[in-house]
Amino acid sequence: MKFWFYPLLVIIASSSYGILSSIVKLAIKDGYTASQAVTSQYTIGFLIAILLFVIIQHKRPRFGGGWTLILAGFFTALTGIVYGKTVEYMPASLAVVMLFQFTWIGMLFDCIARRRYPKRVEVISLIFLFSGTIFAAGILNVDLSGIPWQGWAFGLASATSFASFVMANQKAVEGMDTTTRLLFTSFFAAIVIMCFQSPEIVWTGQLFTSSLLLYGLVLGLFGIIIPIYLFSIAVPKVGTAMTSILSAMELPVAMTASVVLVGEHITFIQIIGIFIILIGMTLPSLAQRRVKRALNKTSGLL
């Protein structure tokens, strides 16, 4: 299989996360709270996962993988919860920058797990990503003195949680197909959300008798089904460090979605930031491709 296939799956998965904030903003404009939107996302996502399993597998699910699936479900739900708290304490643009700290946190996790030092191309890529994020988020003229410590704490927690979710998905579960893994991961995520968000929308029937159902379908598809399914396939092949870098695609997609769906404006500096991010994303893949070509030439000479 071509070297770009699994990185492409990571880019698609992270890109699907990019539209979530705009959909949540639309739900809020329609009279719902962010907590209700997030609850609809994980509830409908779990129901879609059940439907996919029934259609594809035609058998009873067998649980396996233990803590791998529990942690994957827990961290994907925790990311949504703490990121929502981050937005309450600081501007959304700065909250995005805090979330994007998962790039270096994910690489740190990978270096610790593999007992290695970061590669030079990875460090250069992170510099590009961090610089591009600052430009793209438009925070150069934001006064940071009035932001409470809780905003910084929740922001760092959201980045750590997302990096942990990627790390949990790195481990393949022997004997378990991707559809079954999606089912259990979304199940454990839904349990966490039901404990900390707005479960009453389910038992009161509000989720299924209002336009919140439509928001839940979109959020569940792009926030649960697509990313968890594709991450489950690609992360074990790509690795945590590369996944963290490629997942930076979420920010350009988020900005594009805010312009198209919400009608927000984008500046020239932000566009420059997006291009810097794209450069930082492609550097490791280009380096990896160069190494592969060199190895192929060497083996051909032998």
N, C-alpha and C positions, 0 to 999 in steps of 0.2 A: 504494500500500500504506500502511496506517495507520502513523502515526509511532511507535506503541508496539511494532510487530512485532519489529523488529531488537533493541531493548533487551530485549524479553521473551526472545529467544533467548539473549542474553548472561546473563540472570538464570538461565535453565534450565541453561546450560552451567556456570556457576560453582556453582550449587546441587548439581550432580552431583558436583563435587569435595568437597562438604561431608560426604558419607557415607563417604569413603575412610578417614579416620582410625579410625572406629568399626569398619569391616570389617577393617582391619589389626589392631586390638586383638583382635577375635574370632579372627583367624587365629593370633595369638600365644598366646591362651588355649588354642587347639587344638594347640599344640606346635610351631608354625612360627616362623621368625624373620621380622623385618620385611623383611630383604633378600630372602628367599624369596617373601614376599607381593608385593613390588614387582616382582620378576622375573616372577612369574606374571601380574601385571597387564599388563605391556608385551608379554609373549609372546602371551598369549591375545588381547589387544587387537589385535595385528598380525594374528593368524590370523582374527579376526572381520572385520577390514578387508579381507583377501584375499577372504573369502567374500562380503562385500557387493559388492566390485568384480566378482567373477565373476557374481553374480546380476543386478546392475544394468547393467553395461557390456557384457558378452559380447564383449570384445575385448582385445587385448594392451595393457598400459599403456604410455603414452609419457611419458617423463620430461621435465618442463619446469619452469621456475621457478628452477632452480639453487639458489643460496644461500638463497633464501626458504624453501624446504621443508627444506633441511638444517638451517638455524638453528631453524626451528620445532620440528623433531624433537629437535634437540640441547637446546634450552632446556626443553622439557617434561620430558625425561628428567632433565636436571640439577636441575630444581626438586625432583623427587621424591628425588633422591640427597642434596642438601644439606639439605633439610628434615628428612630422616631423621637426619642428623648433628646438626642443631640440637636435636632432641628428646633426643639422648644427653647433651647438656651442660646443658640447662635444662628446667624444668617445661614440660609440654605447653601449659599456658595461656599462658605467656610466649612460647613458640615460635610460637603462633598470632599473638600481637601483633607479633612480628618479621616473620612472613610478610606480615601485612597492611600493612607499610610499602610494599608494591607499589602502593598507591593513590596516594601522592604521588610515588613513583619513576616510575610510569607516566605521570603527568601531566607530570613534569619531562621525560621522554623526548619526549612529544608537543609540549611547548612548545619544546624545542630543535629538533626536526625541522621544526616549522612556523614557527619564529622568531617566537614570540608570547609574550605574558605571560598567566598564568592569569586566567581570568575570575573576577569577584567571586563568582558563585554556585558556581564550582568550589572556591574557597578555603573558603567557608562550608561546603560539603558535606564537604570533607576534615576540617574541625574537628569536625563532627558525627560522622563516621566514626571518627576517631581517639579521640574521647572515648567513644563508644559501645563501641569495641573494648576499651578499658581496663576499663570496667564489666562488659562481657559475659564477658571472659576471666577475671574474678575474681582479678586480680593486685594489688589494692590493699593486701593484707596480706602479700604475698610479700616475703621478704628477698632482695634482689638482690646483696648484698655478696659472697656465696660463689660466684657464677656465673663461670666462667672466661671469658677473652676469646674462646676458640674458639666458645663458644655465641653470643656477639654477632656474631662474624664470619660463622659459618654462617647465622645467622638473617637477617642483612642480605643475604647472598649468595642465599638462597632467594627473598627479596622481589625482588631485582634480576633474578634468573633468570626469575621468573614475569612480571614487567613486560616483560622482553625477549621472552618467548614471545608475549605479547599484541601487542607491537610488530611482531614478525615476521609475525603473522597479519593485520596491518593491510593489507599489500600483497597485492592480488589477483594471481593468476597467470593471464595472458591465455591463453585457449584451453583451460584445464584445469577440469574439473568438480570439484565438492566431493568426490565419492567417490574420484576419483583422487588428489586432494590428501590426503585422509585416509590412503590407502594408503601414499603415500610418506612422509608425516610420521610415521606410526606405525612405518614401517620404520626410518627413521633413529633414532627414539627407542629402538626395540628394540635396535639395534646398540650404542648408548651404554650401555644397561642391561646388556647381555651382557658388556660390558668391565669393569664396575665393581660388579656385584651378585652374584647367585648363578646363573650359567648352568648349573652342574652339574645342577640340577633338571630341565633339559630333556633332556640326553643320557643321564642315568641313568634317565629315565622316571618319576621321582617326581612330576612335575607332572601326568602323565596317569593315574596309578594310585593317587591318594589324594584326600582331600577338598580338597587344595590346588587342584585343578581347579575346584571350585565357587567358591572364593575368587577365583581368577583370572578366572572368567567375570564375576562381579559387579564386581570391580575394573577389569577390562578394558572392560566396558560403560560404567561410570560415570566411569572415570578416563581413558579413551582415546577411545572411539567417540563418545559423546555430546558431551563438551566440545570435542574437536578439530573434529568435524563442524560443530557450531553456531557455534563461534568463527570458523571459516573463512568461514561465510556472513555473520555479523553484524558482526565487527570492521571489515571494510572499509567498512561502511555507517555504523557508530556512531562509530568513531574510538577511538584509544588512551585518551584522557583519560576519555571517558564509560564505556568498557569497564572501566577500572580502578575507577571509582566503583561501577558496577553489580555488579561482581564481589564486592563486600563482602557480598553475599548468602550467600557461602560460610560465613561464621562462624555466623549464626543457624541455618543448616541443619546445620552440624557439631555445634552444641550440642544441637539437637533430636534428631539421630541418636544422640548419646551417651546421651541419656536413654532413648530408645525401645529401642535395640539393645544398649547396654552396661549400662544401669541406673544411670548416674551421676545425681547430684542437681544441680538448678539452683536458684540463690537468687533472691530478689526483685530484688536489685541487678543480677544478670545479665539478668533479663527486661527491666529498665529499659534496660540497655545495648543489647539487641536492638532495642527500639523506637527508640532514638536512632539506631542504624545504619540502620534502615528510613527514618527521616526524612531522614538525610543522602543516602541513595540516591535518594529521590524528588525532591529539590530541583532538580537539573539538568534532569530530564525535565519538571517542571512549568514551569520557566523557559523551556525550549525550546518547550513547547506554547504558552505565553503569547506568545512572540515570533512564532510561526507564525500565531497568530490575529490579531495586530496587523498582520502583513504581508498577510494575506488581506483584512482590512478595508480596508487602504490601497489594495490593488489593486482592490477592489470599488468604492471611491469614484472611482478613476481611470477 
